[in-house]
Amino acid sequence: MRLRRKPWIEEAIKEYEGLLYLDEPTTLKGKWRHIFPKENQPLHVEFGTGKGQFISRMADLHRDVNYIGMEVQEGVIYYAAKKTAAIEPPLDNVHLILGDVNHIEDIFAPGEVDMIYLNFSDPWPKKRHMKRRLTYRDFLRKYALILSEGGEIHFKTDNKELFDFSIEEFHAMGWILSDVTYNLHEQPVEGEVETEYEEKFSRKGNLVCRLVATRPIGDSMIHLKR
Ligand SMILES: C[S@@+](CC[C@H](N)C(=O)[O-])C[C@H]1O[C@@H](n2cnc3c(N)ncnc32)[C@H](O)[C@@H]1O
């Protein structure tokens, strides 16, 4: 699927060909590891990557992991590409996709992803928009299918309502929760960096909530496939 792009970006974004996929790359489904020079490294994906501070800094910090950042807004992912390309020495362990999380089953094969990051996902506070939250059960079902066995979601947000809603959704879908905190910065996680939103809103005094959710296994996967 081709997503609409703003005209000014058409030209500017060409500079980042190779790093950035502008059309949802369904032809790479099941083949993602082969686009990285070190193809045997684990694959970690961030959905809703924004302007790319998290994904680019994580890729710089953990060169033994391959990363993909997916973002639906072209005017936003452009900055993620710019930021990622500016890192020295250059990164060969990260790619970006202009794409919609709703389509991940067409982009990633079952079990292809080892870890998913959801950072400061849009809260969609109105109840009638609940199904758009990236931790709504229909999304959890898709994540479970593309994650490898034992695969995890690392989720953080400063929106307590979204966090509590997400805990209920994870439980309802049989995920195992660990490292649940309502104040991440009290004891930051070693090896995980801050996102743009995290920096901005924690400076304003908002507490950051975080959890790790492990994919359901065995029998509990059966109802996920329905
Ligand atoms: C609140 S921002 C957070 C950005 C970044 N993760 C951070 O923490 O700074 C949420 C981002 O998710 C993106 N997003 C929302 N729904 C998405 C979807 N269905 N597919 C891909 N990206 C999405 C938005 O465009 C936005 O850039």
The ligand as an SDF file (V2000), in Angstrom:
LIG
                    3D

 27 29  0  0  0  0  0  0  0  0999 V2000
    2.5800   10.4060   20.7010 C   0  0  0  0  0  0  0  0  0  0  0  0
    3.6700   10.0570   19.3890 S   0  0  0  0  0  0  0  0  0  0  0  0
    5.0560    9.2890   20.1980 C   0  0  0  0  0  0  0  0  0  0  0  0
    6.2760    9.2690   19.3460 C   0  0  0  0  0  0  0  0  0  0  0  0
    7.4990    8.5490   19.9340 C   0  0  0  0  0  0  0  0  0  0  0  0
    7.2560    7.1400   20.1010 N   0  0  0  0  0  0  0  0  0  0  0  0
    7.9210    9.1730   21.2330 C   0  0  0  0  0  0  0  0  0  0  0  0
    7.7370    8.5410   22.2780 O   0  0  0  0  0  0  0  0  0  0  0  0
    8.4610   10.2760   21.2160 O   0  0  0  0  0  0  0  0  0  0  0  0
    2.8730    8.6360   18.6480 C   0  0  0  0  0  0  0  0  0  0  0  0
    3.3660    8.3660   17.2410 C   0  0  0  0  0  0  0  0  0  0  0  0
    2.7660    7.1740   16.7730 O   0  0  0  0  0  0  0  0  0  0  0  0
    2.4020    7.3290   15.4190 C   0  0  0  0  0  0  0  0  0  0  0  0
    1.3150    6.3850   15.1130 N   0  0  0  0  0  0  0  0  0  0  0  0
    0.0560    6.4380   15.6010 C   0  0  0  0  0  0  0  0  0  0  0  0
   -0.6960    5.4390   15.0790 N   0  0  0  0  0  0  0  0  0  0  0  0
    0.1300    4.7380   14.2570 C   0  0  0  0  0  0  0  0  0  0  0  0
   -0.0690    3.6200   13.4070 C   0  0  0  0  0  0  0  0  0  0  0  0
   -1.2640    3.0140   13.3200 N   0  0  0  0  0  0  0  0  0  0  0  0
    0.9760    3.1660   12.6880 N   0  0  0  0  0  0  0  0  0  0  0  0
    2.1930    3.7720   12.7710 C   0  0  0  0  0  0  0  0  0  0  0  0
    2.4330    4.8590   13.5500 N   0  0  0  0  0  0  0  0  0  0  0  0
    1.4150    5.3410   14.2810 C   0  0  0  0  0  0  0  0  0  0  0  0
    1.9850    8.7800   15.3350 C   0  0  0  0  0  0  0  0  0  0  0  0
    2.0050    9.2720   14.0010 O   0  0  0  0  0  0  0  0  0  0  0  0
    2.9980    9.4640   16.2450 C   0  0  0  0  0  0  0  0  0  0  0  0
    4.1410    9.8770   15.5470 O   0  0  0  0  0  0  0  0  0  0  0  0
  1  2  1  0
  2  3  1  0
  2 10  1  0
  3  4  1  0
  4  5  1  0
  5  6  1  0
  5  7  1  0
  7  8  2  0
  7  9  1  0
 10 11  1  0
 11 12  1  0
 11 26  1  0
 12 13  1  0
 13 14  1  0
 13 24  1  0
 14 15  1  0
 14 23  1  0
 15 16  2  0
 16 17  1  0
 17 18  1  0
 17 23  2  0
 18 19  1  0
 18 20  2  0
 20 21  1  0
 21 22  2  0
 22 23  1  0
 24 25  1  0
 24 26  1  0
 26 27  1  0
M  CHG  2   2   1   9  -1
M  END
$$$$
